[in-house]
Amino acid sequence: MKLLIILPAFNEAEVIGSVLAQVKKTAMQLPLAAEICVVNDGSGDRTAAVSQKAGVTVLNHVINRGLGAALSTGLEYAQLV
């Protein structure tokens, strides 16, 4: 069994690095494998680049589609992995 952690993000470049570091730290303590997926919801900043540098899966929306669409994208990805 594997856990997928979906993090929708819009213009979060300033904080996403520290959030991902903490989520990774917490996920390592879980008794099952975990993958982190950031859904970059059309950000105009470096959210995607910072997330990629952190070594997580990044899915990108070209434009901001909102929280529901970002979660839907993450759930669609979950069905593929």
mmCIF file of the N, C-alpha and C atoms, coordinates in Angstrom:
data_MODEL
# 
_entry.id   MODEL 
# 
loop_
_atom_site.group_PDB 
_atom_site.id 
_atom_site.type_symbol 
_atom_site.label_atom_id 
_atom_site.label_alt_id 
_atom_site.label_comp_id 
_atom_site.label_asym_id 
_atom_site.label_entity_id 
_atom_site.label_seq_id 
_atom_site.pdbx_PDB_ins_code 
_atom_site.Cartn_x 
_atom_site.Cartn_y 
_atom_site.Cartn_z 
_atom_site.occupancy 
_atom_site.B_iso_or_equiv 
_atom_site.pdbx_formal_charge 
_atom_site.auth_seq_id 
_atom_site.auth_comp_id 
_atom_site.auth_asym_id 
_atom_site.auth_atom_id 
_atom_site.pdbx_PDB_model_num 
ATOM 1   N N  . MET A 1 1  ? 0.847   -1.172 0.000   1.00 0.00 ? 1  MET A N  1 
ATOM 2   C CA . MET A 1 1  ? 0.000   0.000  0.000   1.00 0.00 ? 1  MET A CA 1 
ATOM 3   C C  . MET A 1 1  ? 0.897   1.241  0.000   1.00 0.00 ? 1  MET A C  1 
ATOM 4   N N  . LYS A 1 2  ? 0.441   2.287  -0.673  1.00 0.00 ? 2  LYS A N  1 
ATOM 5   C CA . LYS A 1 2  ? 1.201   3.519  -0.795  1.00 0.00 ? 2  LYS A CA 1 
ATOM 6   C C  . LYS A 1 2  ? 0.275   4.707  -0.502  1.00 0.00 ? 2  LYS A C  1 
ATOM 7   N N  . LEU A 1 3  ? 0.831   5.742  0.078   1.00 0.00 ? 3  LEU A N  1 
ATOM 8   C CA . LEU A 1 3  ? 0.088   6.952  0.408   1.00 0.00 ? 3  LEU A CA 1 
ATOM 9   C C  . LEU A 1 3  ? 0.492   8.059  -0.550  1.00 0.00 ? 3  LEU A C  1 
ATOM 10  N N  . LEU A 1 4  ? -0.472  8.765  -1.105  1.00 0.00 ? 4  LEU A N  1 
ATOM 11  C CA . LEU A 1 4  ? -0.204  9.931  -1.940  1.00 0.00 ? 4  LEU A CA 1 
ATOM 12  C C  . LEU A 1 4  ? -0.694  11.165 -1.198  1.00 0.00 ? 4  LEU A C  1 
ATOM 13  N N  . ILE A 1 5  ? 0.217   12.089 -0.960  1.00 0.00 ? 5  ILE A N  1 
ATOM 14  C CA . ILE A 1 5  ? -0.117  13.345 -0.286  1.00 0.00 ? 5  ILE A CA 1 
ATOM 15  C C  . ILE A 1 5  ? -0.237  14.413 -1.367  1.00 0.00 ? 5  ILE A C  1 
ATOM 16  N N  . ILE A 1 6  ? -1.432  14.963 -1.540  1.00 0.00 ? 6  ILE A N  1 
ATOM 17  C CA . ILE A 1 6  ? -1.699  15.955 -2.582  1.00 0.00 ? 6  ILE A CA 1 
ATOM 18  C C  . ILE A 1 6  ? -1.728  17.339 -1.947  1.00 0.00 ? 6  ILE A C  1 
ATOM 19  N N  . LEU A 1 7  ? -0.878  18.230 -2.460  1.00 0.00 ? 7  LEU A N  1 
ATOM 20  C CA . LEU A 1 7  ? -0.810  19.600 -1.959  1.00 0.00 ? 7  LEU A CA 1 
ATOM 21  C C  . LEU A 1 7  ? -1.130  20.580 -3.077  1.00 0.00 ? 7  LEU A C  1 
ATOM 22  N N  . PRO A 1 8  ? -2.354  21.120 -3.116  1.00 0.00 ? 8  PRO A N  1 
ATOM 23  C CA . PRO A 1 8  ? -2.660  22.162 -4.089  1.00 0.00 ? 8  PRO A CA 1 
ATOM 24  C C  . PRO A 1 8  ? -1.892  23.434 -3.708  1.00 0.00 ? 8  PRO A C  1 
ATOM 25  N N  . ALA A 1 9  ? -1.366  24.147 -4.702  1.00 0.00 ? 9  ALA A N  1 
ATOM 26  C CA . ALA A 1 9  ? -0.572  25.339 -4.394  1.00 0.00 ? 9  ALA A CA 1 
ATOM 27  C C  . ALA A 1 9  ? -0.787  26.409 -5.457  1.00 0.00 ? 9  ALA A C  1 
ATOM 28  N N  . PHE A 1 10 ? -0.965  27.636 -5.002  1.00 0.00 ? 10 PHE A N  1 
ATOM 29  C CA . PHE A 1 10 ? -1.091  28.787 -5.904  1.00 0.00 ? 10 PHE A CA 1 
ATOM 30  C C  . PHE A 1 10 ? -0.258  29.926 -5.329  1.00 0.00 ? 10 PHE A C  1 
ATOM 31  N N  . ASN A 1 11 ? 0.798   30.292 -6.043  1.00 0.00 ? 11 ASN A N  1 
ATOM 32  C CA . ASN A 1 11 ? 1.698   31.382 -5.631  1.00 0.00 ? 11 ASN A CA 1 
ATOM 33  C C  . ASN A 1 11 ? 2.208   31.189 -4.198  1.00 0.00 ? 11 ASN A C  1 
ATOM 34  N N  . GLU A 1 12 ? 2.791   30.033 -3.949  1.00 0.00 ? 12 GLU A N  1 
ATOM 35  C CA . GLU A 1 12 ? 3.286   29.689 -2.616  1.00 0.00 ? 12 GLU A CA 1 
ATOM 36  C C  . GLU A 1 12 ? 4.802   29.531 -2.577  1.00 0.00 ? 12 GLU A C  1 
ATOM 37  N N  . ALA A 1 13 ? 5.518   30.134 -3.513  1.00 0.00 ? 13 ALA A N  1 
ATOM 38  C CA . ALA A 1 13 ? 6.971   29.948 -3.613  1.00 0.00 ? 13 ALA A CA 1 
ATOM 39  C C  . ALA A 1 13 ? 7.703   30.292 -2.315  1.00 0.00 ? 13 ALA A C  1 
ATOM 40  N N  . GLU A 1 14 ? 7.232   31.263 -1.594  1.00 0.00 ? 14 GLU A N  1 
ATOM 41  C CA . GLU A 1 14 ? 7.911   31.693 -0.362  1.00 0.00 ? 14 GLU A CA 1 
ATOM 42  C C  . GLU A 1 14 ? 7.845   30.650 0.749   1.00 0.00 ? 14 GLU A C  1 
ATOM 43  N N  . VAL A 1 15 ? 6.807   29.835 0.756   1.00 0.00 ? 15 VAL A N  1 
ATOM 44  C CA . VAL A 1 15 ? 6.628   28.891 1.874   1.00 0.00 ? 15 VAL A CA 1 
ATOM 45  C C  . VAL A 1 15 ? 6.635   27.420 1.473   1.00 0.00 ? 15 VAL A C  1 
ATOM 46  N N  . ILE A 1 16 ? 6.478   27.118 0.186   1.00 0.00 ? 16 ILE A N  1 
ATOM 47  C CA . ILE A 1 16 ? 6.308   25.718 -0.220  1.00 0.00 ? 16 ILE A CA 1 
ATOM 48  C C  . ILE A 1 16 ? 7.520   24.863 0.136   1.00 0.00 ? 16 ILE A C  1 
ATOM 49  N N  . GLY A 1 17 ? 8.715   25.426 0.067   1.00 0.00 ? 17 GLY A N  1 
ATOM 50  C CA . GLY A 1 17 ? 9.917   24.663 0.409   1.00 0.00 ? 17 GLY A CA 1 
ATOM 51  C C  . GLY A 1 17 ? 9.894   24.170 1.836   1.00 0.00 ? 17 GLY A C  1 
ATOM 52  N N  . SER A 1 18 ? 9.556   25.050 2.769   1.00 0.00 ? 18 SER A N  1 
ATOM 53  C CA . SER A 1 18 ? 9.527   24.642 4.181   1.00 0.00 ? 18 SER A CA 1 
ATOM 54  C C  . SER A 1 18 ? 8.347   23.709 4.467   1.00 0.00 ? 18 SER A C  1 
ATOM 55  N N  . VAL A 1 19 ? 7.235   23.922 3.789   1.00 0.00 ? 19 VAL A N  1 
ATOM 56  C CA . VAL A 1 19 ? 6.086   23.023 3.955   1.00 0.00 ? 19 VAL A CA 1 
ATOM 57  C C  . VAL A 1 19 ? 6.455   21.623 3.472   1.00 0.00 ? 19 VAL A C  1 
ATOM 58  N N  . LEU A 1 20 ? 7.092   21.544 2.312   1.00 0.00 ? 20 LEU A N  1 
ATOM 59  C CA . LEU A 1 20 ? 7.479   20.237 1.776   1.00 0.00 ? 20 LEU A CA 1 
ATOM 60  C C  . LEU A 1 20 ? 8.505   19.543 2.674   1.00 0.00 ? 20 LEU A C  1 
ATOM 61  N N  . ALA A 1 21 ? 9.428   20.303 3.217   1.00 0.00 ? 21 ALA A N  1 
ATOM 62  C CA . ALA A 1 21 ? 10.419  19.713 4.126   1.00 0.00 ? 21 ALA A CA 1 
ATOM 63  C C  . ALA A 1 21 ? 9.729   19.095 5.334   1.00 0.00 ? 21 ALA A C  1 
ATOM 64  N N  . GLN A 1 22 ? 8.752   19.793 5.889   1.00 0.00 ? 22 GLN A N  1 
ATOM 65  C CA . GLN A 1 22 ? 8.040   19.274 7.064   1.00 0.00 ? 22 GLN A CA 1 
ATOM 66  C C  . GLN A 1 22 ? 7.167   18.078 6.701   1.00 0.00 ? 22 GLN A C  1 
ATOM 67  N N  . VAL A 1 23 ? 6.499   18.144 5.548   1.00 0.00 ? 23 VAL A N  1 
ATOM 68  C CA . VAL A 1 23 ? 5.662   17.019 5.122   1.00 0.00 ? 23 VAL A CA 1 
ATOM 69  C C  . VAL A 1 23 ? 6.535   15.789 4.879   1.00 0.00 ? 23 VAL A C  1 
ATOM 70  N N  . LYS A 1 24 ? 7.697   15.974 4.238   1.00 0.00 ? 24 LYS A N  1 
ATOM 71  C CA . LYS A 1 24 ? 8.615   14.853 4.020   1.00 0.00 ? 24 LYS A CA 1 
ATOM 72  C C  . LYS A 1 24 ? 9.067   14.246 5.344   1.00 0.00 ? 24 LYS A C  1 
ATOM 73  N N  . LYS A 1 25 ? 9.410   15.101 6.288   1.00 0.00 ? 25 LYS A N  1 
ATOM 74  C CA . LYS A 1 25 ? 9.861   14.639 7.606   1.00 0.00 ? 25 LYS A CA 1 
ATOM 75  C C  . LYS A 1 25 ? 8.776   13.813 8.285   1.00 0.00 ? 25 LYS A C  1 
ATOM 76  N N  . THR A 1 26 ? 7.552   14.296 8.227   1.00 0.00 ? 26 THR A N  1 
ATOM 77  C CA . THR A 1 26 ? 6.423   13.585 8.833   1.00 0.00 ? 26 THR A CA 1 
ATOM 78  C C  . THR A 1 26 ? 6.139   12.285 8.088   1.00 0.00 ? 26 THR A C  1 
ATOM 79  N N  . ALA A 1 27 ? 6.184   12.319 6.754   1.00 0.00 ? 27 ALA A N  1 
ATOM 80  C CA . ALA A 1 27 ? 5.888   11.139 5.947   1.00 0.00 ? 27 ALA A CA 1 
ATOM 81  C C  . ALA A 1 27 ? 6.889   10.021 6.200   1.00 0.00 ? 27 ALA A C  1 
ATOM 82  N N  . MET A 1 28 ? 8.131   10.381 6.504   1.00 0.00 ? 28 MET A N  1 
ATOM 83  C CA . MET A 1 28 ? 9.155   9.367  6.763   1.00 0.00 ? 28 MET A CA 1 
ATOM 84  C C  . MET A 1 28 ? 8.856   8.566  8.030   1.00 0.00 ? 28 MET A C  1 
ATOM 85  N N  . GLN A 1 29 ? 8.043   9.110  8.899   1.00 0.00 ? 29 GLN A N  1 
ATOM 86  C CA . GLN A 1 29 ? 7.707   8.435  10.153  1.00 0.00 ? 29 GLN A CA 1 
ATOM 87  C C  . GLN A 1 29 ? 6.523   7.482  9.996   1.00 0.00 ? 29 GLN A C  1 
ATOM 88  N N  . LEU A 1 30 ? 5.888   7.508  8.835   1.00 0.00 ? 30 LEU A N  1 
ATOM 89  C CA . LEU A 1 30 ? 4.727   6.653  8.603   1.00 0.00 ? 30 LEU A CA 1 
ATOM 90  C C  . LEU A 1 30 ? 5.164   5.230  8.286   1.00 0.00 ? 30 LEU A C  1 
ATOM 91  N N  . PRO A 1 31 ? 4.307   4.265  8.604   1.00 0.00 ? 31 PRO A N  1 
ATOM 92  C CA . PRO A 1 31 ? 4.679   2.869  8.375   1.00 0.00 ? 31 PRO A CA 1 
ATOM 93  C C  . PRO A 1 31 ? 4.500   2.404  6.925   1.00 0.00 ? 31 PRO A C  1 
ATOM 94  N N  . LEU A 1 32 ? 4.163   3.297  6.008   1.00 0.00 ? 32 LEU A N  1 
ATOM 95  C CA . LEU A 1 32 ? 4.008   2.910  4.615   1.00 0.00 ? 32 LEU A CA 1 
ATOM 96  C C  . LEU A 1 32 ? 4.665   3.953  3.709   1.00 0.00 ? 32 LEU A C  1 
ATOM 97  N N  . ALA A 1 33 ? 4.926   3.563  2.490   1.00 0.00 ? 33 ALA A N  1 
ATOM 98  C CA . ALA A 1 33 ? 5.577   4.461  1.535   1.00 0.00 ? 33 ALA A CA 1 
ATOM 99  C C  . ALA A 1 33 ? 4.641   5.615  1.190   1.00 0.00 ? 33 ALA A C  1 
ATOM 100 N N  . ALA A 1 34 ? 5.212   6.810  1.076   1.00 0.00 ? 34 ALA A N  1 
ATOM 101 C CA . ALA A 1 34 ? 4.409   7.989  0.761   1.00 0.00 ? 34 ALA A CA 1 
ATOM 102 C C  . ALA A 1 34 ? 5.053   8.756  -0.386  1.00 0.00 ? 34 ALA A C  1 
ATOM 103 N N  . GLU A 1 35 ? 4.212   9.242  -1.291  1.00 0.00 ? 35 GLU A N  1 
ATOM 104 C CA . GLU A 1 35 ? 4.645   10.118 -2.372  1.00 0.00 ? 35 GLU A CA 1 
ATOM 105 C C  . GLU A 1 35 ? 3.959   11.460 -2.173  1.00 0.00 ? 35 GLU A C  1 
ATOM 106 N N  . ILE A 1 36 ? 4.696   12.535 -2.430  1.00 0.00 ? 36 ILE A N  1 
ATOM 107 C CA . ILE A 1 36 ? 4.138   13.883 -2.298  1.00 0.00 ? 36 ILE A CA 1 
ATOM 108 C C  . ILE A 1 36 ? 3.944   14.449 -3.692  1.00 0.00 ? 36 ILE A C  1 
ATOM 109 N N  . CYS A 1 37 ? 2.777   15.006 -3.922  1.00 0.00 ? 37 CYS A N  1 
ATOM 110 C CA . CYS A 1 37 ? 2.430   15.580 -5.221  1.00 0.00 ? 37 CYS A CA 1 
ATOM 111 C C  . CYS A 1 37 ? 1.925   17.003 -5.018  1.00 0.00 ? 37 CYS A C  1 
ATOM 112 N N  . VAL A 1 38 ? 2.617   17.965 -5.602  1.00 0.00 ? 38 VAL A N  1 
ATOM 113 C CA . VAL A 1 38 ? 2.166   19.357 -5.575  1.00 0.00 ? 38 VAL A CA 1 
ATOM 114 C C  . VAL A 1 38 ? 1.416   19.626 -6.873  1.00 0.00 ? 38 VAL A C  1 
ATOM 115 N N  . VAL A 1 39 ? 0.198   20.126 -6.765  1.00 0.00 ? 39 VAL A N  1 
ATOM 116 C CA . VAL A 1 39 ? -0.542  20.563 -7.944  1.00 0.00 ? 39 VAL A CA 1 
ATOM 117 C C  . VAL A 1 39 ? -0.389  22.079 -8.003  1.00 0.00 ? 39 VAL A C  1 
ATOM 118 N N  . ASN A 1 40 ? 0.485   22.534 -8.893  1.00 0.00 ? 40 ASN A N  1 
ATOM 119 C CA . ASN A 1 40 ? 0.746   23.948 -9.080  1.00 0.00 ? 40 ASN A CA 1 
ATOM 120 C C  . ASN A 1 40 ? -0.404  24.519 -9.914  1.00 0.00 ? 40 ASN A C  1 
ATOM 121 N N  . ASP A 1 41 ? -1.262  25.270 -9.272  1.00 0.00 ? 41 ASP A N  1 
ATOM 122 C CA . ASP A 1 41 ? -2.515  25.717 -9.886  1.00 0.00 ? 41 ASP A CA 1 
ATOM 123 C C  . ASP A 1 41 ? -2.361  27.061 -10.595 1.00 0.00 ? 41 ASP A C  1 
ATOM 124 N N  . GLY A 1 42 ? -1.500  27.096 -11.615 1.00 0.00 ? 42 GLY A N  1 
ATOM 125 C CA . GLY A 1 42 ? -1.342  28.304 -12.426 1.00 0.00 ? 42 GLY A CA 1 
ATOM 126 C C  . GLY A 1 42 ? -0.579  29.417 -11.740 1.00 0.00 ? 42 GLY A C  1 
ATOM 127 N N  . SER A 1 43 ? 0.315   29.081 -10.847 1.00 0.00 ? 43 SER A N  1 
ATOM 128 C CA . SER A 1 43 ? 1.079   30.100 -10.119 1.00 0.00 ? 43 SER A CA 1 
ATOM 129 C C  . SER A 1 43 ? 1.902   30.958 -11.066 1.00 0.00 ? 43 SER A C  1 
ATOM 130 N N  . GLY A 1 44 ? 2.045   32.236 -10.710 1.00 0.00 ? 44 GLY A N  1 
ATOM 131 C CA . GLY A 1 44 ? 2.864   33.166 -11.471 1.00 0.00 ? 44 GLY A CA 1 
ATOM 132 C C  . GLY A 1 44 ? 4.236   33.361 -10.857 1.00 0.00 ? 44 GLY A C  1 
ATOM 133 N N  . ASP A 1 45 ? 4.525   32.616 -9.803  1.00 0.00 ? 45 ASP A N  1 
ATOM 134 C CA . ASP A 1 45 ? 5.823   32.729 -9.132  1.00 0.00 ? 45 ASP A CA 1 
ATOM 135 C C  . ASP A 1 45 ? 6.610   31.431 -9.342  1.00 0.00 ? 45 ASP A C  1 
ATOM 136 N N  . ARG A 1 46 ? 7.535   31.134 -8.470  1.00 0.00 ? 46 ARG A N  1 
ATOM 137 C CA . ARG A 1 46 ? 8.413   29.973 -8.623  1.00 0.00 ? 46 ARG A CA 1 
ATOM 138 C C  . ARG A 1 46 ? 7.931   28.744 -7.837  1.00 0.00 ? 46 ARG A C  1 
ATOM 139 N N  . THR A 1 47 ? 6.647   28.660 -7.589  1.00 0.00 ? 47 THR A N  1 
ATOM 140 C CA . THR A 1 47 ? 6.094   27.530 -6.843  1.00 0.00 ? 47 THR A CA 1 
ATOM 141 C C  . THR A 1 47 ? 6.506   26.197 -7.460  1.00 0.00 ? 47 THR A C  1 
ATOM 142 N N  . ALA A 1 48 ? 6.348   26.055 -8.760  1.00 0.00 ? 48 ALA A N  1 
ATOM 143 C CA . ALA A 1 48 ? 6.683   24.797 -9.437  1.00 0.00 ? 48 ALA A CA 1 
ATOM 144 C C  . ALA A 1 48 ? 8.172   24.497 -9.325  1.00 0.00 ? 48 ALA A C  1 
ATOM 145 N N  . ALA A 1 49 ? 9.016   25.492 -9.558  1.00 0.00 ? 49 ALA A N  1 
ATOM 146 C CA . ALA A 1 49 ? 10.467  25.292 -9.523  1.00 0.00 ? 49 ALA A CA 1 
ATOM 147 C C  . ALA A 1 49 ? 10.943  24.893 -8.125  1.00 0.00 ? 49 ALA A C  1 
ATOM 148 N N  . VAL A 1 50 ? 10.431  25.559 -7.103  1.00 0.00 ? 50 VAL A N  1 
ATOM 149 C CA . VAL A 1 50 ? 10.818  25.230 -5.721  1.00 0.00 ? 50 VAL A CA 1 
ATOM 150 C C  . VAL A 1 50 ? 10.354  23.813 -5.384  1.00 0.00 ? 50 VAL A C  1 
ATOM 151 N N  . SER A 1 51 ? 9.169   23.450 -5.825  1.00 0.00 ? 51 SER A N  1 
ATOM 152 C CA . SER A 1 51 ? 8.640   22.113 -5.557  1.00 0.00 ? 51 SER A CA 1 
ATOM 153 C C  . SER A 1 51 ? 9.469   21.048 -6.270  1.00 0.00 ? 51 SER A C  1 
ATOM 154 N N  . GLN A 1 52 ? 9.820   21.295 -7.515  1.00 0.00 ? 52 GLN A N  1 
ATOM 155 C CA . GLN A 1 52 ? 10.643  20.345 -8.264  1.00 0.00 ? 52 GLN A CA 1 
ATOM 156 C C  . GLN A 1 52 ? 12.007  20.183 -7.606  1.00 0.00 ? 52 GLN A C  1 
ATOM 157 N N  . LYS A 1 53 ? 12.573  21.284 -7.158  1.00 0.00 ? 53 LYS A N  1 
ATOM 158 C CA . LYS A 1 53 ? 13.876  21.231 -6.492  1.00 0.00 ? 53 LYS A CA 1 
ATOM 159 C C  . LYS A 1 53 ? 13.800  20.385 -5.219  1.00 0.00 ? 53 LYS A C  1 
ATOM 160 N N  . ALA A 1 54 ? 12.642  20.368 -4.571  1.00 0.00 ? 54 ALA A N  1 
ATOM 161 C CA . ALA A 1 54 ? 12.443  19.578 -3.355  1.00 0.00 ? 54 ALA A CA 1 
ATOM 162 C C  . ALA A 1 54 ? 12.302  18.088 -3.676  1.00 0.00 ? 54 ALA A C  1 
ATOM 163 N N  . GLY A 1 55 ? 12.203  17.758 -4.955  1.00 0.00 ? 55 GLY A N  1 
ATOM 164 C CA . GLY A 1 55 ? 12.164  16.360 -5.354  1.00 0.00 ? 55 GLY A CA 1 
ATOM 165 C C  . GLY A 1 55 ? 10.809  15.688 -5.280  1.00 0.00 ? 55 GLY A C  1 
ATOM 166 N N  . VAL A 1 56 ? 9.751   16.471 -5.366  1.00 0.00 ? 56 VAL A N  1 
ATOM 167 C CA . VAL A 1 56 ? 8.413   15.887 -5.337  1.00 0.00 ? 56 VAL A CA 1 
ATOM 168 C C  . VAL A 1 56 ? 7.810   15.916 -6.739  1.00 0.00 ? 56 VAL A C  1 
ATOM 169 N N  . THR A 1 57 ? 6.745   15.165 -6.915  1.00 0.00 ? 57 THR A N  1 
ATOM 170 C CA . THR A 1 57 ? 6.016   15.200 -8.179  1.00 0.00 ? 57 THR A CA 1 
ATOM 171 C C  . THR A 1 57 ? 5.286   16.533 -8.284  1.00 0.00 ? 57 THR A C  1 
ATOM 172 N N  . VAL A 1 58 ? 5.377   17.178 -9.445  1.00 0.00 ? 58 VAL A N  1 
ATOM 173 C CA . VAL A 1 58 ? 4.698   18.455 -9.657  1.00 0.00 ? 58 VAL A CA 1 
ATOM 174 C C  . VAL A 1 58 ? 3.800   18.337 -10.884 1.00 0.00 ? 58 VAL A C  1 
ATOM 175 N N  . LEU A 1 59 ? 2.526   18.620 -10.687 1.00 0.00 ? 59 LEU A N  1 
ATOM 176 C CA . LEU A 1 59 ? 1.562   18.678 -11.781 1.00 0.00 ? 59 LEU A CA 1 
ATOM 177 C C  . LEU A 1 59 ? 1.183   20.138 -11.955 1.00 0.00 ? 59 LEU A C  1 
ATOM 178 N N  . ASN A 1 60 ? 1.168   20.621 -13.197 1.00 0.00 ? 60 ASN A N  1 
ATOM 179 C CA . ASN A 1 60 ? 0.944   22.044 -13.445 1.00 0.00 ? 60 ASN A CA 1 
ATOM 180 C C  . ASN A 1 60 ? -0.349  22.322 -14.189 1.00 0.00 ? 60 ASN A C  1 
ATOM 181 N N  . HIS A 1 61 ? -1.102  23.285 -13.689 1.00 0.00 ? 61 HIS A N  1 
ATOM 182 C CA . HIS A 1 61 ? -2.214  23.867 -14.436 1.00 0.00 ? 61 HIS A CA 1 
ATOM 183 C C  . HIS A 1 61 ? -1.669  25.120 -15.120 1.00 0.00 ? 61 HIS A C  1 
ATOM 184 N N  . VAL A 1 62 ? -2.044  25.342 -16.357 1.00 0.00 ? 62 VAL A N  1 
ATOM 185 C CA . VAL A 1 62 ? -1.571  26.505 -17.098 1.00 0.00 ? 62 VAL A CA 1 
ATOM 186 C C  . VAL A 1 62 ? -2.176  27.789 -16.517 1.00 0.00 ? 62 VAL A C  1 
ATOM 187 N N  . ILE A 1 63 ? -3.432  27.707 -16.087 1.00 0.00 ? 63 ILE A N  1 
ATOM 188 C CA . ILE A 1 63 ? -4.109  28.852 -15.463 1.00 0.00 ? 63 ILE A CA 1 
ATOM 189 C C  . ILE A 1 63 ? -4.650  28.398 -14.104 1.00 0.00 ? 63 ILE A C  1 
ATOM 190 N N  . ASN A 1 64 ? -4.962  29.358 -13.252 1.00 0.00 ? 64 ASN A N  1 
ATOM 191 C CA . ASN A 1 64 ? -5.534  29.047 -11.953 1.00 0.00 ? 64 ASN A CA 1 
ATOM 192 C C  . ASN A 1 64 ? -6.953  28.537 -12.149 1.00 0.00 ? 64 ASN A C  1 
ATOM 193 N N  . ARG A 1 65 ? -7.197  27.313 -11.682 1.00 0.00 ? 65 ARG A N  1 
ATOM 194 C CA . ARG A 1 65 ? -8.508  26.692 -11.843 1.00 0.00 ? 65 ARG A CA 1 
ATOM 195 C C  . ARG A 1 65 ? -9.230  26.518 -10.513 1.00 0.00 ? 65 ARG A C  1 
ATOM 196 N N  . GLY A 1 66 ? -8.564  26.804 -9.416  1.00 0.00 ? 66 GLY A N  1 
ATOM 197 C CA . GLY A 1 66 ? -9.208  26.725 -8.110  1.00 0.00 ? 66 GLY A CA 1 
ATOM 198 C C  . GLY A 1 66 ? -8.901  25.429 -7.377  1.00 0.00 ? 66 GLY A C  1 
ATOM 199 N N  . LEU A 1 67 ? -9.221  25.441 -6.095  1.00 0.00 ? 67 LEU A N  1 
ATOM 200 C CA . LEU A 1 67 ? -8.914  24.328 -5.206  1.00 0.00 ? 67 LEU A CA 1 
ATOM 201 C C  . LEU A 1 67 ? -9.557  23.021 -5.662  1.00 0.00 ? 67 LEU A C  1 
ATOM 202 N N  . GLY A 1 68 ? -10.820 23.070 -6.033  1.00 0.00 ? 68 GLY A N  1 
ATOM 203 C CA . GLY A 1 68 ? -11.518 21.845 -6.446  1.00 0.00 ? 68 GLY A CA 1 
ATOM 204 C C  . GLY A 1 68 ? -10.859 21.189 -7.646  1.00 0.00 ? 68 GLY A C  1 
ATOM 205 N N  . ALA A 1 69 ? -10.495 21.994 -8.631  1.00 0.00 ? 69 ALA A N  1 
ATOM 206 C CA . ALA A 1 69 ? -9.849  21.456 -9.827  1.00 0.00 ? 69 ALA A CA 1 
ATOM 207 C C  . ALA A 1 69 ? -8.459  20.921 -9.494  1.00 0.00 ? 69 ALA A C  1 
ATOM 208 N N  . ALA A 1 70 ? -7.739  21.606 -8.609  1.00 0.00 ? 70 ALA A N  1 
ATOM 209 C CA . ALA A 1 70 ? -6.409  21.139 -8.216  1.00 0.00 ? 70 ALA A CA 1 
ATOM 210 C C  . ALA A 1 70 ? -6.510  19.790 -7.501  1.00 0.00 ? 70 ALA A C  1 
ATOM 211 N N  . LEU A 1 71 ? -7.457  19.660 -6.610  1.00 0.00 ? 71 LEU A N  1 
ATOM 212 C CA . LEU A 1 71 ? -7.651  18.380 -5.929  1.00 0.00 ? 71 LEU A CA 1 
ATOM 213 C C  . LEU A 1 71 ? -8.069  17.296 -6.915  1.00 0.00 ? 71 LEU A C  1 
ATOM 214 N N  . SER A 1 72 ? -8.916  17.641 -7.864  1.00 0.00 ? 72 SER A N  1 
ATOM 215 C CA . SER A 1 72 ? -9.344  16.687 -8.882  1.00 0.00 ? 72 SER A CA 1 
ATOM 216 C C  . SER A 1 72 ? -8.156  16.201 -9.711  1.00 0.00 ? 72 SER A C  1 
ATOM 217 N N  . THR A 1 73 ? -7.273  17.107 -10.076 1.00 0.00 ? 73 THR A N  1 
ATOM 218 C CA . THR A 1 73 ? -6.071  16.735 -10.813 1.00 0.00 ? 73 THR A CA 1 
ATOM 219 C C  . THR A 1 73 ? -5.214  15.774 -9.991  1.00 0.00 ? 73 THR A C  1 
ATOM 220 N N  . GLY A 1 74 ? -5.061  16.075 -8.714  1.00 0.00 ? 74 GLY A N  1 
ATOM 221 C CA . GLY A 1 74 ? -4.294  15.196 -7.832  1.00 0.00 ? 74 GLY A CA 1 
ATOM 222 C C  . GLY A 1 74 ? -4.928  13.818 -7.713  1.00 0.00 ? 74 GLY A C  1 
ATOM 223 N N  . LEU A 1 75 ? -6.236  13.769 -7.616  1.00 0.00 ? 75 LEU A N  1 
ATOM 224 C CA . LEU A 1 75 ? -6.938  12.481 -7.509  1.00 0.00 ? 75 LEU A CA 1 
ATOM 225 C C  . LEU A 1 75 ? -6.850  11.692 -8.807  1.00 0.00 ? 75 LEU A C  1 
ATOM 226 N N  . GLU A 1 76 ? -6.897  12.385 -9.942  1.00 0.00 ? 76 GLU A N  1 
ATOM 227 C CA . GLU A 1 76 ? -6.724  11.700 -11.230 1.00 0.00 ? 76 GLU A CA 1 
ATOM 228 C C  . GLU A 1 76 ? -5.332  11.086 -11.312 1.00 0.00 ? 76 GLU A C  1 
ATOM 229 N N  . TYR A 1 77 ? -4.330  11.823 -10.855 1.00 0.00 ? 77 TYR A N  1 
ATOM 230 C CA . TYR A 1 77 ? -2.966  11.311 -10.831 1.00 0.00 ? 77 TYR A CA 1 
ATOM 231 C C  . TYR A 1 77 ? -2.876  10.086 -9.923  1.00 0.00 ? 77 TYR A C  1 
ATOM 232 N N  . ALA A 1 78 ? -3.569  10.125 -8.799  1.00 0.00 ? 78 ALA A N  1 
ATOM 233 C CA . ALA A 1 78 ? -3.540  9.008  -7.848  1.00 0.00 ? 78 ALA A CA 1 
ATOM 234 C C  . ALA A 1 78 ? -4.031  7.721  -8.487  1.00 0.00 ? 78 ALA A C  1 
ATOM 235 N N  . GLN A 1 79 ? -4.966  7.816  -9.397  1.00 0.00 ? 79 GLN A N  1 
ATOM 236 C CA . GLN A 1 79 ? -5.483  6.628  -10.067 1.00 0.00 ? 79 GLN A CA 1 
ATOM 237 C C  . GLN A 1 79 ? -4.457  6.022  -11.024 1.00 0.00 ? 79 GLN A C  1 
ATOM 238 N N  . LEU A 1 80 ? -3.486  6.826  -11.453 1.00 0.00 ? 80 LEU A N  1 
ATOM 239 C CA . LEU A 1 80 ? -2.478  6.365  -12.403 1.00 0.00 ? 80 LEU A CA 1 
ATOM 240 C C  . LEU A 1 80 ? -1.265  5.725  -11.737 1.00 0.00 ? 80 LEU A C  1 
ATOM 241 N N  . VAL A 1 81 ? -1.016  6.105  -10.489 1.00 0.00 ? 81 VAL A N  1 
ATOM 242 C CA . VAL A 1 81 ? 0.187   5.586  -9.809  1.00 0.00 ? 81 VAL A CA 1 
ATOM 243 C C  . VAL A 1 81 ? -0.132  4.472  -8.848  1.00 0.00 ? 81 VAL A C  1 
# 
